[in-house]
Amino acid sequence: MVVDDHPMWREGVARDLTEAGHLVVATTGEGRQAVRVAPAARPDLVVLDLQLPDISGVAVIQGLRAALPQVRVLMLSASGEQQSVLDAVKAGATGYLVKSAAPDEFLDAVRRTAAGEPVFTPGLAGLVLGEYRRLAAAPEGRNAGPAAGPAPRLTDRETEVLRLVAKGLSYKQIATRLGLSHRTVQNHVQNTLGKLQLHNRVELTRYAIERGLDD
């Protein structure tokens, strides 16, 4: 689903996605309508503008994830400001790309986001990882969520992959580092998410940092 209040931009993105072989199930220029339409359209991924005329992109993310907890959200925004990025990620966005990105870069971001891999405009990944570390270091961060109890048993390989996730490596980088296929790395991440009762790699990264696996 494509959500953007500029018709030409919205139609252009939808066209690029369709030509690349993706099925666009809905398009809209309003945040509230996106939240209303999503349960029926059931998109796997939403390409979402941060600035909308009725409600903020952050509010849309929250509404989308309440209706469809497994949905992936790729922010496509004209703003590259740090606070905008952090607000979007905290709300549950899987990735954040500025609109100045090249078409090939955008389509690659869509594919990676659909696979559950966090994707950020160059220079922003370190910012996001730094924020996770700050939150994990806060006293309240250590007493919340699955990390508060005994750690579920992970295999040595799952722990190894989790450690590299916490370091901010992409699936491709992890696969190269460990001599595995991209699909195998994805499977390890999905198995780990299930064991830890987490929903996405954003939560997984924070969990790993809280456990000190980013050292």
Disulfide bonds with the S-S distance in Angstrom:
none
